[in-house]
């Protein structure tokens, strides 16, 4: 989420300084998880992310103490960090049971709403323990929810009554979604690590692990689905269409479209090398980095020199204030360098990243080793946007050339991953790029008509053959205002 997204979320309630602080806190939370995910031998991901989440919430709200209880789908406690610090499991269980039965945390869990207590002495939702080692004059508790699943309850306290304001409530309401996403992924990451560590055990344990892994992969699929946009941006005179079919329960393909400062729209389609859970984790990493880095210009970060048409390396930095489509191209170089450093797994992704202005259709793009992206008008293929740099994440300090084009009324931008052209028929015949180009070259009036045509031909070709690779298509059309 960009800083502009925060402003829309809170409806102008927060000051500019609070918006920047919230956005930086969100980025810090993602960076912490990404750093831990890339650290070999990391085993305490959940506990560390619980502590980091509390620290960030305390910093944002000025609270003195915080606690966070993580729950599973049945409402049972998975992990927790309490205000009292280190205590025995027996005492911890007793305290948690009490607050969920009688206290503010229980009220939040039952109502799935943020609970604000201005004065703990006057609000019967606040449960005071005998011999409580800290003073709580006011409290704020919020549910941490991901895809309608309650992951846990975060509670913040301050010794002074009325410390937490409505601005604080709105700030945490916006930030809670990002906290949920990171905690959900931390839980998945830790459980997958534990599962993979058990593969060398006896057959009976492996069979038990296999059942557990199936559940975890289902959970991973659920999480990965949350990384794909639930709805592509709704823009006047523009229409998005997409197709996404993973070959396995989790995928290495990804696509995204999101709003950027100044009214621009960012869009990306990518394909992480390899398949399965590893590719899925890196898919989440790429998607998160692109979202974070594409919004950094507005926070006063250094940006690229627009006199050059290349980004990457160490020679393209200059200082500018306003966001532009060209500025957004720095995203690819930043993502590449972050992934490429100490990349022991040699993971990389081909991707197409573009920033366009929906007012005039002007588009700036980088194609990092990806399949060509086609610009199509009513007569067929008008332009092919081929690679302008290597795959992303392979070579540190790689350079990427950005190019520009304009989508005129009626034009369609069509992007896809190689799973489309590599799809096999029952006779082991590839769908092939030549067939795709032939379909794209036929006259077409709308992007929905084009997608239906390709989907019909593609799955008729595949028939009952299992998918060998993920299939992803992202397309958009600039409509002619006269026909809308």
ZAMARGU-4260 file (C-alpha; in steps of 0.2 Angstrom, whole numbers, plus 5000, padded with zeros to 4 digits):
<rodrens>
0) 5000/5000/5000 | 5007/5017/4995 | 5006/5033/5006 | 4992/5039/4994 | 4983/5023/4999
5) 4984/5027/5017 | 4977/5044/5014 | 4962/5036/5005 | 4959/5023/5019 | 4959/5036/5033
10) 4948/5049/5024 | 4959/5063/5028 | 4959/5061/5047 | 4977/5058/5049 | 4991/5072/5047
15) 5004/5070/5033 | 5017/5066/5046 | 5006/5052/5053 | 5003/5045/5036 | 5022/5044/5032
20) 5025/5036/5049 | 5012/5023/5046 | 5018/5019/5029 | 5036/5018/5035 | 5030/5006/5049
25) 5022/4995/5036 | 5037/4994/5026 | 5048/4990/5041 | 5037/4976/5045 | 5038/4968/5028
30) 5057/4971/5028 | 5059/4962/5044 | 5049/4947/5038 | 5058/4947/5021 | 5075/4948/5030
35) 5071/4933/5042 | 5064/4923/5027 | 5081/4925/5019 | 5091/4920/5034 | 5097/4902/5034
40) 5092/4892/5050 | 5079/4905/5056 | 5068/4895/5068 | 5059/4908/5079 | 5050/4918/5065
45) 5033/4919/5073 | 5040/4925/5090 | 5051/4937/5082 | 5037/4944/5071 | 5025/4945/5086
50) 5038/4956/5095 | 5041/4967/5080 | 5023/4969/5077 | 5021/4975/5096 | 5036/4987/5094
55) 5029/4995/5079 | 5011/4997/5086 | 5019/5005/5102 | 5029/5017/5091 | 5014/5022/5081
60) 5002/5025/5095 | 5014/5030/5109 | 5008/5016/5120 | 5018/5010/5135 | 5015/4992/5134
65) 5008/4979/5122 | 5003/4961/5121 | 4998/4950/5106 | 4990/4933/5106 | 4990/4923/5090
70) 4976/4911/5086 | 4973/4896/5075 | 4957/4894/5064 | 4948/4886/5079 | 4952/4900/5091
75) 4966/4891/5101 | 4981/4900/5106 | 4996/4897/5095 | 5008/4909/5102 | 5008/4925/5113
80) 5018/4939/5120 | 5010/4947/5136 | 5013/4964/5144 | 5020/4955/5160 | 5035/4948/5150
85) 5043/4931/5153 | 5031/4921/5164 | 5027/4902/5166 | 5016/4894/5153 | 5003/4890/5167
90) 5001/4908/5172 | 5001/4913/5154 | 4987/4901/5150 | 4977/4907/5165 | 4979/4926/5160
95) 4974/4923/5142 | 4959/4912/5147 | 4953/4926/5159 | 4955/4941/5146 | 4946/4931/5133
100) 4932/4926/5144 | 4930/4943/5154 | 4941/4956/5146 | 4943/4968/5132 | 4952/4955/5121
105) 4937/4943/5122 | 4926/4957/5117 | 4936/4961/5102 | 4937/4942/5097 | 4918/4941/5099
110) 4914/4957/5089 | 4929/4958/5078 | 4930/4976/5081 | 4942/4988/5088 | 4940/4991/5106
115) 4944/5008/5114 | 4944/5010/5133 | 4947/5028/5138 | 4946/5024/5156 | 4949/5007/5163
120) 4941/5011/5179 | 4925/5016/5171 | 4924/5003/5157 | 4918/4985/5162 | 4926/4978/5147
125) 4943/4980/5156 | 4948/4966/5167 | 4960/4970/5181 | 4970/4956/5188 | 4975/4954/5206
130) 4993/4960/5209 | 4994/4967/5191 | 5012/4973/5189 | 5008/4988/5178 | 4996/5003/5178
135) 4983/5003/5164 | 4973/5019/5163 | 4968/5017/5145 | 4968/5003/5132 | 4966/5000/5113
140) 4963/4982/5107 | 4961/4977/5089 | 4958/4961/5079 | 4971/4955/5067 | 4961/4948/5052
145) 4967/4940/5036 | 4954/4934/5023 | 4940/4934/5036 | 4951/4923/5048 | 4954/4930/5065
150) 4973/4928/5067 | 4974/4936/5084 | 4971/4951/5096 | 4983/4965/5099 | 4981/4975/5115
155) 4990/4991/5119 | 4990/5001/5136 | 4995/5017/5143 | 4995/5022/5161 | 4986/5039/5158
160) 4967/5038/5154 | 4961/5044/5137 | 4979/5042/5129 | 4972/5034/5113 | 4962/5045/5101
165) 4951/5042/5087 | 4966/5046/5075 | 4975/5032/5084 | 4961/5020/5081 | 4960/5025/5062
170) 4979/5023/5061 | 4979/5006/5068 | 4964/5001/5058 | 4974/5005/5042 | 4990/4996/5048
175) 4981/4981/5055 | 4979/4973/5037 | 4997/4974/5034 | 5001/4966/5051 | 4989/4952/5048
180) 4997/4948/5031 | 5015/4947/5038 | 5009/4937/5053 | 5000/4925/5042 | 5015/4922/5031
185) 5027/4921/5046 | 5016/4907/5053 | 5016/4898/5036 | 5035/4900/5034 | 5039/4893/5051
190) 5027/4878/5049 | 5034/4874/5031 | 5052/4875/5038 | 5047/4863/5052 | 5039/4852/5040
195) 5053/4851/5028 | 5065/4848/5042 | 5056/4832/5046 | 5057/4824/5029 | 5072/4813/5034
200) 5063/4804/5047 | 5055/4787/5047 | 5042/4782/5034 | 5028/4783/5047 | 5033/4801/5051
205) 5034/4805/5033 | 5017/4799/5030 | 5011/4810/5045 | 5021/4824/5038 | 5013/4822/5021
210) 4996/4824/5028 | 5001/4840/5038 | 5010/4846/5023 | 4994/4845/5013 | 4985/4856/5026
215) 5000/4868/5026 | 5000/4869/5007 | 4981/4872/5007 | 4985/4886/5019 | 4999/4892/5008
220) 4987/4893/4993 | 4975/4903/5004 | 4988/4915/5009 | 4995/4916/4991 | 4978/4920/4985
225) 4977/4935/4996 | 4993/4942/4988 | 4984/4942/4971 | 4973/4958/4969 | 4955/4953/4974
230) 4949/4966/4962 | 4959/4976/4949 | 4958/4995/4949 | 4941/5002/4942 | 4946/5016/4930
235) 4935/5026/4919 | 4937/5021/4901 | 4949/5006/4905 | 4945/4988/4908 | 4956/4974/4916
240) 4955/4956/4912 | 4965/4942/4920 | 4967/4923/4919 | 4976/4913/4933 | 4978/4894/4934
245) 4992/4887/4945 | 4999/4871/4940 | 5000/4865/4958 | 4992/4871/4974 | 5004/4885/4975
250) 5011/4895/4961 | 5027/4905/4956 | 5017/4916/4944 | 5010/4932/4950 | 5001/4948/4943
255) 4996/4964/4951 | 4989/4981/4947 | 4988/4995/4960 | 4987/5014/4961 | 5002/5025/4963
260) 5004/5044/4968 | 4999/5057/4955 | 4985/5046/4948 | 4997/5033/4940 | 4994/5015/4939
265) 5007/5001/4942 | 5005/4984/4934 | 5016/4969/4934 | 5016/4951/4928 | 5030/4939/4933
270) 5036/4921/4934 | 5047/4915/4947 | 5059/4901/4942 | 5055/4883/4949 | 5038/4878/4956
275) 5030/4874/4972 | 5031/4881/4990 | 5049/4889/4987 | 5043/4898/4971 | 5027/4903/4980
280) 5037/4911/4995 | 5048/4921/4982 | 5032/4926/4973 | 5026/4934/4989 | 5043/4942/4991
285) 5044/4949/4973 | 5026/4956/4975 | 5029/4964/4991 | 5045/4972/4986 | 5038/4979/4970
290) 5023/4987/4980 | 5035/4994/4993 | 5048/5001/4981 | 5036/5008/4969 | 5029/5020/4982
295) 5046/5026/4989 | 5048/5042/4979 | 5034/5050/4989 | 5044/5048/5005 | 5058/5058/5000
300) 5070/5044/4994 | 5082/5047/4980 | 5076/5044/4963 | 5083/5040/4946 | 5090/5052/4934
305) 5078/5055/4920 | 5091/5060/4908 | 5096/5042/4906 | 5085/5028/4900 | 5093/5015/4911
310) 5091/5011/4929 | 5102/5000/4940 | 5120/5000/4945 | 5126/5016/4954 | 5125/5030/4941
315) 5107/5034/4939 | 5103/5043/4956 | 5097/5061/4956 | 5086/5070/4968 | 5068/5075/4963
320) 5052/5078/4972 | 5037/5073/4962 | 5032/5056/4956 | 5032/5051/4938 | 5030/5036/4928
325) 5049/5036/4924 | 5053/5037/4942 | 5043/5021/4945 | 5055/5012/4934 | 5068/5012/4949
330) 5057/4999/4957 | 5064/4985/4946 | 5083/4989/4949 | 5079/4990/4968 | 5070/4974/4968
335) 5084/4966/4958 | 5098/4971/4969 | 5088/4966/4985 | 5085/4948/4978 | 5102/4946/4970
340) 5113/4950/4985 | 5118/4933/4994 | 5105/4924/4983 | 5112/4907/4988 | 5096/4898/4981
345) 5099/4907/4964 | 5081/4911/4963 | 5075/4924/4950 | 5060/4930/4941 | 5056/4936/4923
350) 5044/4950/4925 | 5036/4965/4915 | 5033/4980/4926 | 5024/4996/4919 | 5018/5012/4925
355) 5004/5021/4915 | 4994/5037/4916 | 4976/5032/4913 | 4972/5050/4908 | 4982/5049/4892
360) 4987/5031/4890 | 5006/5035/4891 | 5015/5020/4898 | 5033/5017/4903 | 5039/4999/4906
365) 5054/4987/4909 | 5053/4970/4902 | 5065/4959/4913 | 5068/4944/4903 | 5050/4941/4901
370) 5039/4935/4887 | 5035/4949/4874 | 5020/4960/4879 | 5009/4964/4864 | 4999/4980/4860
375) 4984/4976/4850 | 4971/4986/4841 | 4956/4981/4832 | 4966/4974/4817 | 4978/4964/4827
380) 4996/4965/4834 | 5002/4983/4833 | 5018/4983/4844 | 5028/4970/4853 | 5037/4975/4870
385) 5051/4963/4871 | 5065/4962/4884 | 5074/4977/4890 | 5085/4969/4903 | 5089/4952/4911
390) 5079/4942/4923 | 5076/4951/4940 | 5086/4944/4955 | 5100/4935/4945 | 5114/4948/4943
395) 5117/4961/4956 | 5119/4979/4950 | 5111/4974/4933 | 5105/4987/4922 | 5088/4989/4914
400) 5082/5000/4900 | 5065/5008/4901 | 5055/5011/4886 | 5039/5021/4882 | 5023/5018/4872
405) 5006/5025/4872 | 4990/5015/4872 | 4977/5024/4861 | 4958/5022/4863 | 4954/5004/4858
410) 4971/4998/4861 | 4974/4982/4872 | 4990/4978/4882 | 4991/4959/4883 | 5004/4950/4894
415) 5006/4932/4899 | 5018/4920/4906 | 5027/4905/4897 | 5015/4893/4904 | 5003/4898/4891
420) 5014/4894/4876 | 5022/4879/4884 | 5005/4871/4888 | 5004/4853/4882 | 4990/4843/4873
425) 4987/4825/4877 | 4999/4821/4862 | 5013/4832/4870 | 5011/4846/4857 | 5015/4863/4864
430) 5002/4877/4862 | 5017/4887/4855 | 5019/4906/4853 | 5015/4905/4835 | 4997/4899/4839
435) 4996/4913/4852 | 5002/4926/4840 | 4989/4920/4827 | 4975/4922/4839 | 4981/4939/4844
440) 4982/4945/4826 | 4964/4942/4822 | 4953/4957/4823 | 4945/4960/4840 | 4934/4974/4848
445) 4936/4971/4866 | 4948/4964/4879 | 4934/4952/4886 | 4931/4945/4868 | 4950/4943/4866
450) 4952/4934/4883 | 4937/4922/4880 | 4945/4918/4863 | 4962/4913/4870 | 4955/4904/4885
455) 4943/4894/4874 | 4958/4889/4862 | 4970/4886/4876 | 4960/4874/4886 | 4953/4865/4871
460) 4971/4862/4867 | 4975/4856/4885 | 4960/4845/4886 | 4962/4834/4901 | 4981/4835/4902
465) 4988/4841/4919 | 4996/4858/4918 | 5015/4857/4918 | 5017/4876/4922 | 5006/4890/4929
470) 4996/4899/4917 | 4994/4918/4919 | 4987/4932/4908 | 4985/4950/4912 | 4977/4962/4899
475) 4969/4979/4899 | 4961/4990/4886 | 4959/5008/4884 | 4941/5010/4879 | 4935/5023/4866
480) 4925/5035/4876 | 4912/5036/4862 | 4908/5018/4864 | 4907/5017/4883
</rodrens>
